[in-house]
Amino acid sequence: MRFVILFILLPLSFFGQDANDSLRSQRYFEDQFYLGLSYNFLLNHPDGSNQRNLSYGLQAGLIKDIPLNGSGAKAIGIGAGLALNSYYSNLVANLSNDEITYSINDNITRSKLETHLIEFPLEFRWRNSTPEEYKFWRIYTGIKAAYIVGARSKFVSDTTSDGFYNTDLSRFQYGLTLSFGYNTFNLNAYYALTDLFNGSATVNGEVLQYRPLRIGLIFYIL
C-alpha cells in the first residue's frame, strides 16, 4: 500500500516542481545598480543671481526590483544610493563669528555650493523586457527622498579663496523623478519639491528659495 501511495505522489511532486520553476522563470527580477551624471539647474533665483560654470551631479546606488505581474513588465523599485551635487553661481556665502551671510558678487572667479546626500528612490517601473531579453525600452517614474549629510560653500577670487561647512541647507530633500530610454542609456530628470535652503538664509533681504532641477543620463547595470 505504501508503495502504491509513493508511486502516485512521486510524479505529482515532479509536476509541482516544474510548475514552480516555470512560474519563477516568468516572474523575473531586474535588480540593478545605477550610475548617473546630470547638469544641475537652480530655479527661483533671487534678483541679480545667476548660474555660472558647470553645475554637475553624480549619483550611484542599487535598486531592488519587485514585480507587480507575472510577466515582470510592471514593477516597483526601492533603492538606496549616494549622490554629490555642485551648484555654481554668483551667490557668495561668508562665515563670520559663526554666522553665515550671503551676497551677490559678479567679480569673483568661482562660487560653489556642494552637497553630499544619501538617497532613497522609489519608482514605478514599466518595461517591455522578458527573462531572456536584456535590451528593452523602459519608463521609470517616482519620487526620491534624500538626506544631506554634508554641504560645503567655497568661493575663489583673484585675491581670496575661502571655504567652510554650510549648515543653512534643508537636510531632508525630496522630489519627482523620471527615467526614459533603451537598454543601458537613459535620460533622467529630477525636480525638487523642497527648497535647497532651510528658510533662514537671505540675500539683500530676500529669502533664498532655490529649487534644484537635474537633467542628465542614468545607466542601469544588471
C-alpha positions, 0 to 999 in steps of 0.5 A, a space after each residue: 500500500 505504501 508503495 502504491 501511495 509513493 508511486 502516485 505522489 512521486 510524479 505529482 511532486 515532479 509536476 509541482 516542481 516544474 510548475 514552480 520553476 516555470 512560474 519563477 522563470 516568468 516572474 523575473 527580477 531586474 535588480 540593478 545598480 545605477 550610475 548617473 551624471 546630470 547638469 544641475 539647474 537652480 530655479 527661483 533665483 533671487 534678483 541679480 543671481 545667476 548660474 555660472 560654470 558647470 553645475 554637475 551631479 553624480 549619483 550611484 546606488 542599487 535598486 531592488 526590483 519587485 514585480 507587480 505581474 507575472 510577466 515582470 513588465 510592471 514593477 516597483 523599485 526601492 533603492 538606496 544610493 549616494 549622490 554629490 551635487 555642485 551648484 555654481 553661481 554668483 551667490 557668495 556665502 561668508 562665515 563670520 563669528 559663526 554666522 553665515 551671510 550671503 551676497 551677490 558678487 559678479 567679480 569673483 572667479 568661482 562660487 560653489 555650493 556642494 552637497 553630499 546626500 544619501 538617497 532613497 528612490 522609489 519608482 514605478 517601473 514599466 518595461 517591455 523586457 522578458 527573462 531572456 531579453 536584456 535590451 528593452 525600452 523602459 519608463 521609470 517614474 517616482 519620487 526620491 527622498 534624500 538626506 544631506 549629510 554634508 554641504 560645503 560653500 567655497 568661493 575663489 577670487 583673484 585675491 581670496 579663496 575661502 571655504 567652510 561647512 554650510 549648515 543653512 541647507 534643508 537636510 531632508 530633500 525630496 522630489 519627482 523623478 523620471 527615467 526614459 530610454 533603451 537598454 543601458 542609456 537613459 535620460 533622467 530628470 529630477 525636480 525638487 519639491 523642497 527648497 535647497 535652503 532651510 528658510 533662514 538664509 537671505 540675500 539683500 533681504 530676500 529669502 533664498 528659495 532655490 529649487 534644484 532641477 537635474 537633467 542628465 543620463 542614468 545607466 542601469 547595470 544588471 
